[in-house]
Amino acid sequence: MRQLNLLFVCFVAFLFVVACADTPKKTAEATVEEVTLNVTGMT
């Protein structure tokens, strides 16, 4: 049952991410670029 619950939570999280990314694509892309730049700059 625990594995099933974990799978369900992951599925919901995935749907949430897709829904969020679908609405403001430009903002999401900008955020990804910022995060990538920050990570590359930190290393």
Contact map, one row per residue, 1 for C-alpha under 8 A:
1111100000000000000000000000000000000000000
1111110000000000000000000000000000000000000
1111111000000000000000000000000000000000000
1111111100000000000000000000000000000000000
1111111110000000000000000000000000000000000
0111111111000000000000000000000000000000000
0011111111100000000000000000000000000000000
0001111111110000000000000000000000000000000
0000111111111000000000000000000000000000000
0000011111111100000000000000000000000000000
0000001111111110000000000000000000000000000
0000000111111111000000000000000000000000000
0000000011111111100000000000000000000000000
0000000001111111110000000000000000000000000
0000000000111111111000000000000000000000000
0000000000011111111100000000000000000000000
0000000000001111111110000000000000000000000
0000000000000111111111000000000000000000000
0000000000000011111111100000000000000000000
0000000000000001111111110000000000000000000
0000000000000000111111111001000000000000000
0000000000000000011111111000000000000000000
0000000000000000001111111000000000000000000
0000000000000000000111111111000000000000000
0000000000000000000011111111100000000000000
0000000000000000000000011111110000000000000
0000000000000000000000011111111000000000000
0000000000000000000010011111111100000000000
0000000000000000000000001111111110000000000
0000000000000000000000000111111111000000000
0000000000000000000000000011111111100000000
0000000000000000000000000001111111110000000
0000000000000000000000000000111111111000000
0000000000000000000000000000011111111100000
0000000000000000000000000000001111111110000
0000000000000000000000000000000111111111000
0000000000000000000000000000000011111111100
0000000000000000000000000000000001111111110
0000000000000000000000000000000000111111111
0000000000000000000000000000000000011111111
0000000000000000000000000000000000001111111
0000000000000000000000000000000000000111111
0000000000000000000000000000000000000011111
